[in-house]
Amino acid sequence: MSDEIAIRQDADRYTIVVDGVDAGFESFADLPDGSRVLYHTEVDPAFGGRGLAGTLVAGVLDDIRARGKRFVAVCP
């Protein structure tokens, strides 16, 4: 049985949802030139080991590309 996974975009983050439960997020900020800065990815430890961070980042990048935007990834 596989989990139902969705990615939702909110005002300043993308959230990965597993079986209806928020499992993690990717925070972003938009720059005046239209670029989207991705600056923090987090997955709840209860959902660890499932590859959800990679699934989330891949979905976020797909969405940004589909919108014709550029992205900047930073890791503090």
C-alpha positions as CSV (number, residue, x, y, z in Angstrom):
1,M,0.0,0.0,0.0
2,S,1.4,3.4,-1.0
3,D,1.0,6.7,0.7
4,E,-1.1,9.5,-0.9
5,I,1.4,12.3,-1.4
6,A,0.5,15.9,-2.5
7,I,2.4,19.2,-2.6
8,R,0.5,22.3,-1.7
9,Q,1.7,25.9,-2.3
10,D,0.9,28.4,0.4
11,A,1.9,32.1,0.6
12,D,5.6,31.5,1.6
13,R,6.1,27.8,1.5
14,Y,5.3,24.5,-0.3
15,T,4.0,21.8,2.0
16,I,4.2,18.1,1.4
17,V,1.1,16.3,2.6
18,V,1.1,12.5,3.3
19,D,-2.2,10.8,3.7
20,G,-3.8,14.2,4.7
21,V,-1.1,15.1,7.2
22,D,1.4,17.9,6.7
23,A,4.8,16.1,6.7
24,G,7.2,18.8,5.8
25,F,7.8,22.1,3.9
26,E,10.1,24.1,1.7
27,S,10.2,27.9,2.6
28,F,10.6,30.4,-0.2
29,A,10.7,34.1,-0.9
30,D,10.1,35.8,-4.2
31,L,12.5,38.5,-5.5
32,P,11.4,41.6,-7.5
33,D,12.9,40.0,-10.6
34,G,10.5,37.1,-10.4
35,S,13.1,34.6,-9.1
36,R,12.1,32.4,-6.2
37,V,14.6,31.8,-3.4
38,L,14.4,28.4,-1.7
39,Y,16.0,28.7,1.7
40,H,14.7,26.0,4.0
41,T,13.5,22.4,3.7
42,E,12.3,20.5,6.6
43,V,10.5,17.1,7.1
44,D,9.0,16.0,10.4
45,P,11.1,13.3,11.9
46,A,8.0,11.1,12.2
47,F,8.1,10.9,8.4
48,G,11.9,10.4,8.1
49,G,13.5,7.8,5.9
50,R,10.9,7.9,3.2
51,G,12.6,10.2,0.7
52,L,10.0,12.9,1.2
53,A,12.5,15.8,1.2
54,G,13.7,14.7,-2.3
55,T,10.1,14.3,-3.5
56,L,9.2,17.8,-2.1
57,V,12.2,19.5,-3.7
58,A,11.5,17.8,-7.1
59,G,7.9,18.9,-7.0
60,V,8.8,22.4,-6.0
61,L,11.3,22.7,-8.9
62,D,8.8,21.3,-11.3
63,D,6.3,23.9,-10.2
64,I,8.7,26.8,-10.5
65,R,9.8,25.7,-14.0
66,A,6.2,25.3,-15.1
67,R,5.6,28.9,-14.0
68,G,8.6,30.0,-16.1
69,K,10.4,31.3,-13.1
70,R,14.0,31.0,-12.1
71,F,15.0,29.7,-8.7
72,V,17.9,30.3,-6.3
73,A,18.7,27.6,-3.7
74,V,20.5,28.7,-0.6
75,C,21.5,26.7,2.5
76,P,22.4,28.7,5.5
